[in-house]
Amino acid sequence: MVKQIVRDPIFLQQKSEPATEEDKEIITDLMDTLKANRDRCVGMAANMIGEKKQIIVIAVGPFIIPMINPVITKKSGKYETEEGCLSLDGVRSCTRYKEIEVDYLDRDFIPQHGEYSGYTAQIIQHEIQHFTGELI
């Protein structure tokens, strides 16, 4: 189900909790909401639809990839950039890394490990940052 985008900074600054298999509906809602906003969004975290769970979805080409409880295990190539967010107005400065490695669970809660670079790595870092409640 397509959900409304949360724009309340007080809610967005709350920390997210690890997701469990009971949260599978959130994954579907997050994917549906990203699909509905593809014209202006390339990734979403669960708190953007009102769920304080560690779930993100990212758009990679025509695919939308869910990541449950993702953890960045390695990063290199630090750089400064500016980003916007569907939940916030304007753009803000932030630090990102050109290459990252991520451990996560897929939609079936099977452990995965991925290596990402460039724009995809930047999207993943942005969405994982939502878990801490730190706004870009």
Contact map, one row per residue, 1 for C-alpha under 8 A:
1110000000000000000000000001100110000000000000000000000000000000000000000000000000000000000000000000000000000000000000000000000000000000
1111000000000000000000000000110110010000000000000000000000000000000000000000000000000000000000000000000000000000000000000000000000000000
1111100000000000000000000000110010000000000000001000000000000000000000000000000000000000000000000000000000000000000000000000000000000000
0111110000000000000000000000000010000000000000001000000000000000000000000000000000000000000000000000000000000000000000000000000000000000
0011111000000000000000000000000000000000000000011100000000000000000000000000000000000110000000000000000000000000000000000000000000000000
0001111100010000000000000000000000000000000000111100000000000000000000000000000000000010000000000000000000000000000000000000000000000000
0000111110010000000000000000000000000000000000010000000000000000000000000000000000000011000000000000000000000000000000000000000000000000
0000011111110000000000000000000000000000000000000000000000000000000000000000000000000010000000000000000000000000000000000000000000000000
0000001111111000000000000000000000000000000000000000000000000000000000000000000000000000000000000000000000000000000000000000000000000010
0000000111111100000000000000000000000000000000000000000000000000000000000000000000000000000000000000000000000000000000000000000000000000
0000000111111100000000000000000000000000000000100100000000000000000000000000000000000000000000000000000000000000000000000000000000000000
0000011111111100000000000000000000000000000000110000000000000000000000000000000000000000000000000000000000000000000000000000000001001010
0000000011111110000000000000000000000000000000000000000000000000000000000000000000000000000000000000000000000000000000000000000001011110
0000000001111111000000000000000000000000000000000001000000000000000000000000000000000000000000000000000000000000000000000000000000111000
0000000000001111100000000000000000000000000000000001000000000000000000000000000000000000000000000000000000000000000000000000000001111000
0000000000000111110000000000000000000000000000100001110000000000000000000000000000000000000000000000000000000000000000000000000001111000
0000000000000011111000000000000000000000000000000001110000000000000000000000000000000000000000000000000000000000000000000000000000100000
0000000000000001111100000000000000000000000000000000110000000000000010000000000000000000000000000000000000000000000000000000000000000000
0000000000000000111111100000000000000000000000000000111000000000000110000000000000000000000000000000000000000000000000000000000000000000
0000000000000000011111110000000000000000000000000000000000000000000000000000000000000000000000000000000000000000000000000000000000000000
0000000000000000001111110000000000000000000000000000000000000000000000000000000000000000000000000000000000001000000000000000000000000000
0000000000000000001111111000000000000000000000000000000000000000000000000000000000000000000000000000000000000000000000000000000000000000
0000000000000000001111111110000000000000000000000000000000000000000000000000000000000000000000000000000000000000000000000000000000000000
0000000000000000000111111111000000000000000000000000000000000000000000000000000000000000000000000000000000100000000000000000000000000000
0000000000000000000001111111100000000000000000000000000000000000000000000000000000000000000000000000000000000000000000000000000000000000
0000000000000000000000111111110000000000000001000010000000000000000000000000000000000000000000000000000000000000000000000000000000000000
0000000000000000000000111111111000000000000000000000001010000000010000000000000000000000000000000000000000100000000000000000000000000000
1000000000000000000000011111111100000000000000000000000000000000000000000000000000000000000000000000000000000000000000000000000000000000
1110000000000000000000001111111110000000000000000000000000000000000000000000000000000000000000000000000000000000000000000000000000000000
0110000000000000000000000111111111000000000111001000000110000000000000000000000000000000000000000000000000000000000000000000000000000000
0000000000000000000000000011111111100000000000000000000010000001010000000000000000000000000000000000000000000000000000000000000000000000
1100000000000000000000000001111111110000000000000000000000000000000000000000000000000000000000000000000000000000000000000000000000000000
1111000000000000000000000000111111111000000000000000000000000000000000000000000000000000000000000000000000000000000000000000000000000000
0000000000000000000000000000011111111100111100000000000010000000000000000000000000000000000000000000000000000000000000000000000000000000
0000000000000000000000000000001111111100000000000000000000000001000000000000000000000000000000000000000000000000000000000000000000000000
0100000000000000000000000000000111111110000000000000000000000000000000000000000000000000000000000000000000000000000000000000000000000000
0000000000000000000000000000000011111111100000000000000000000000000000000000000000000000000000000000000000000000000000000000000000000000
0000000000000000000000000000000001111111110000000000000000000000000000000000000000000000000000000000000000000000000000000000000000000000
0000000000000000000000000000000000011111100000000000000000000000000000000000000000000000000000000000000000000000000000000000000000000000
0000000000000000000000000000000000001111110000000000000000000000000000000000000000000100000000000000000000000000000000000000000000000000
0000000000000000000000000000000001001111111100000000000000000000000000000000000000001100000000000000000000000000000000000000000000000000
0000000000000000000000000000000001000101111100000000000001100000000000000000000000000000000000000000000000000000000000000010000000000000
0000000000000000000000000000000001000000111110000000000111100000000000000000000000000000000000000000000000000000000000000011001000000000
0000000000000000000000000000010001000000111111010000000111000000000000000000000000000000000000000000000000000000000000000000001000000000
0000000000000000000000000000010000000000001111111000011110000000000000000000000000000000000000000000000000000000000000000000001101100000
0000000000000000000000000100010000000000000111111111111100000000000000000000000000000000000000000000000000000000000000000000000000000000
0000010000110001000000000000000000000000000011111111100000000000000000000000000000000000000000000000000000000000000000000000000001100000
0000111000010000000000000000000000000000000111111110000000000000000000000000000000000010000000000000000000000000000000000000000000000000
0011110000000000000000000000010000000000000011111110000000000000000000000000000000000000000000000000000000000000000000000000000000000000
0000110000100000000000000000000000000000000001111111000000000000000000000000000000000000000000000000000000000000000000000000000000000000
0000000000000000000000000100000000000000000001111111100000000000000000000000000000000000000000000000000000000000000000000000000000000000
0000000000000111100000000000000000000000000001100111110000000000000000000000000000000000000000000000000000000000000000000000000000100000
0000000000000001111000000000000000000000000001100011111000000000000000000000000000000000000000000000000000000000000000000000000000100000
0000000000000001111000000000000000000000000011000001111100000000000111000000000000000000000000000000000000000000000000000000000100100000
0000000000000000001000000010000000000000000011000000111110000000011111000000000000000000000000000000000000000000000000000000000000000000
0000000000000000000000000000010000000000001111000000011111000000011101000000000000000000000000000000000000000000000000000001001100000000
0000000000000000000000000010011001000000001110000000001111100001111000000000000000000000000000000000000000000000000000000000000000000000
0000000000000000000000000000000000000000011100000000000111110001110000000000000000000000000000000000000000000000000000010011000000000000
0000000000000000000000000000000000000000011000000000000011111111100000000000000000000000000000000000000000000000000000000000000000000000
0000000000000000000000000000000000000000000000000000000001111111100000000000000000000000000000000000000000000000000000010000000000000000
0000000000000000000000000000000000000000000000000000000000111110000000000000000000000000000000000000000000000000000000000000000000000000
0000000000000000000000000000000000000000000000000000000000111111000000000000000000000000000000000000000000000000000000000000000000000000
0000000000000000000000000000000000000000000000000000000000111111100000000000000000000000000000000000000000000000000000000000000000000000
0000000000000000000000000000001000100000000000000000000011110111110000000000000000000000000000000000000000000000000000000000000000000000
0000000000000000000000000000000000000000000000000000000011110011111000000000000000000000000000000000000000000000000000000000000000000000
0000000000000000000000000010001000000000000000000000001111000001111100000000000000000000000000000000000001100000000000000000000000000000
0000000000000000000000000000000000000000000000000000001110000000111111000000000000000000000000000000000111100000000000000000000000000000
0000000000000000001000000000000000000000000000000000011100000000011111000000000000000000000000000000000111101000000000000000000000000000
0000000000000000011000000000000000000000000000000000011000000000001111100000000000000000000000000000000110000000000000000000000000000000
0000000000000000000000000000000000000000000000000000011100000000001111110000000000000000000000000000011110000000000000000000000100000000
0000000000000000000000000000000000000000000000000000000000000000000011111000000000000000000000000000011100000000000000000000000100000000
0000000000000000000000000000000000000000000000000000000000000000000001111110000000000000000000000001111000000000000000000000000000000000
0000000000000000000000000000000000000000000000000000000000000000000000111110000000000000000000000001111000000000000000000000000000000000
0000000000000000000000000000000000000000000000000000000000000000000000011111000000000000000000000001110000000000000000000000000000000000
0000000000000000000000000000000000000000000000000000000000000000000000011111100000000000000000001111100000000000000000000000000000000000
0000000000000000000000000000000000000000000000000000000000000000000000000111110000000000000000001111000000000000000000000000000000000000
0000000000000000000000000000000000000000000000000000000000000000000000000011111000000000000000001110000000000000000000000000000000000000
0000000000000000000000000000000000000000000000000000000000000000000000000001111100000000000000111100000000000000000000000000000000000000
0000000000000000000000000000000000000000000000000000000000000000000000000000111110000000000000111100000000000000000000000000000000000000
0000000000000000000000000000000000000000000000000000000000000000000000000000011111000000000011110000000000000000000000000000000000000000
0000000000000000000000000000000000000000000000000000000000000000000000000000001111100000000011110000000000000000000000000000000000000000
0000000000000000000000000000000000000000000000000000000000000000000000000000000111110000001111000000000000000000000000000000000000000000
0000000000000000000000000000000000000000000000000000000000000000000000000000000011111000001111000000000000000000000000000000000000000001
0000000000000000000000000000000000000000000000000000000000000000000000000000000001111101111100000000000000000000000000000000000000000001
0000000000000000000000000000000000000000100000000000000000000000000000000000000000111111111000000000000000000000000000000000000000000000
0000100000000000000000000000000000000001100000000000000000000000000000000000000000011111100000000000000000000000000000000000000000000000
0000111100000000000000000000000000000000000000010000000000000000000000000000000000001111100000000000000000000000000000000000000000000000
0000001000000000000000000000000000000000000000000000000000000000000000000000000000011111110000000000000000000000000000000000000000000000
0000000000000000000000000000000000000000000000000000000000000000000000000000000000011111111000000000000000000000000000000000000000000000
0000000000000000000000000000000000000000000000000000000000000000000000000000000000011001111100000000000000000000000000000000000000000000
0000000000000000000000000000000000000000000000000000000000000000000000000000000001111000111110000000000000000000000000000000000000000000
0000000000000000000000000000000000000000000000000000000000000000000000000000000001110000011111000000000000000000000000000000000000000001
0000000000000000000000000000000000000000000000000000000000000000000000000000000111100000001111100000000000000000000000000000000000000001
0000000000000000000000000000000000000000000000000000000000000000000000000000000111100000000111110000000000000000000000000000000000000001
0000000000000000000000000000000000000000000000000000000000000000000000000000011110000000000011111000000000000000000000000000000000000000
0000000000000000000000000000000000000000000000000000000000000000000000000000011110000000000001111100000000000000000000000100100000000000
0000000000000000000000000000000000000000000000000000000000000000000000000011111000000000000000111111000000000000000000001100000000000000
0000000000000000000000000000000000000000000000000000000000000000000000000011111000000000000000011111000000000000000011001100000000000000
0000000000000000000000000000000000000000000000000000000000000000000000000011100000000000000000001111100000000000001111001000000000000000
0000000000000000000000000000000000000000000000000000000000000000000000011111000000000000000000001111110000000000001110001000000000000000
0000000000000000000000000000000000000000000000000000000000000000000000011110000000000000000000000011111000000000111100000000000000000000
0000000000000000000000000000000000000000000000000000000000000000000001111100000000000000000000000001111100000000111100000000000000000000
0000000000000000000000000000000000000000000000000000000000000000000001111000000000000000000000000000111110000011110000000000000000000000
0000000000000000000000000000000000000000000000000000000000000000001111100000000000000000000000000000011111000011100000000000000000000000
0000000000000000000000000000000000000000000000000000000000000000001111000000000000000000000000000000001111111111000000000000000000000000
0000000000000000000000000000000000000000000000000000000000000000011100000000000000000000000000000000000111111111000000000000000000000000
0000000000000000000000010010000000000000000000000000000000000000011100000000000000000000000000000000000011111100000000000000000000000000
0000000000000000000000000000000000000000000000000000000000000000000000000000000000000000000000000000000011111100000000000000000000000000
0000000000000000000010000000000000000000000000000000000000000000000100000000000000000000000000000000000011111110000000000000000000000000
0000000000000000000000000000000000000000000000000000000000000000000000000000000000000000000000000000000011111111000000000000000000000000
0000000000000000000000000000000000000000000000000000000000000000000000000000000000000000000000000000001111001111100000000000000000000000
0000000000000000000000000000000000000000000000000000000000000000000000000000000000000000000000000000001111000111110000000000000000000000
0000000000000000000000000000000000000000000000000000000000000000000000000000000000000000000000000000111100000011111000000000000000000000
0000000000000000000000000000000000000000000000000000000000000000000000000000000000000000000000000000111000000001111100000000000000000000
0000000000000000000000000000000000000000000000000000000000000000000000000000000000000000000000000011110000000000111110000000000000000000
0000000000000000000000000000000000000000000000000000000000000000000000000000000000000000000000000011110000000000011111011000000000000000
0000000000000000000000000000000000000000000000000000000000000000000000000000000000000000000000000111000000000000001111111100000000000000
0000000000000000000000000000000000000000000000000000000000000000000000000000000000000000000000000110000000000000000111111100000000000000
0000000000000000000000000000000000000000000000000000000000000000000000000000000000000000000000000000000000000000000011111110000000000000
0000000000000000000000000000000000000000000000000000000001010000000000000000000000000000000000000000000000000000000111111111000000000000
0000000000000000000000000000000000000000000000000000000000000000000000000000000000000000000000001111000000000000000111111111100000000000
0000000000000000000000000000000000000000000000000000000000000000000000000000000000000000000000011100000000000000000011111111110000000000
0000000000000000000000000000000000000000011000000000000001000000000000000000000000000000000000000000000000000000000000111111111000000000
0000000000000000000000000000000000000000001000000000000101000000000000000000000000000000000000000000000000000000000000011111111100000000
0000000000000000000000000000000000000000000000000000000000000000000000000000000000000000000000010000000000000000000000001111111110000000
0000000000000000000000000000000000000000000000000000000000000000000000000000000000000000000000000000000000000000000000000111111111000001
0000000000000000000000000000000000000000001110000000000100000000000000000000000000000000000000000000000000000000000000000011111111100000
0000000000000000000000000000000000000000000010000000010100000000000001100000000000000000000000000000000000000000000000000001111111110000
0000000000000000000000000000000000000000000000000000000000000000000000000000000000000000000000000000000000000000000000000000111111111110
0000000000011011000000000000000000000000000010100000000000000000000000000000000000000000000000000000000000000000000000000000011111111110
0000000000000111100000000000000000000000000010100001110000000000000000000000000000000000000000000000000000000000000000000000001111111100
0000000000001111000000000000000000000000000000000000000000000000000000000000000000000000000000000000000000000000000000000000000111111100
0000000000011111000000000000000000000000000000000000000000000000000000000000000000000000000000000000000000000000000000000000000011111110
0000000000001000000000000000000000000000000000000000000000000000000000000000000000000000000000000000000000000000000000000000000011111111
0000000010011000000000000000000000000000000000000000000000000000000000000000000000000000000000000000000000000000000000000000000011001111
0000000000000000000000000000000000000000000000000000000000000000000000000000000000110000000111000000000000000000000000000000010000000111
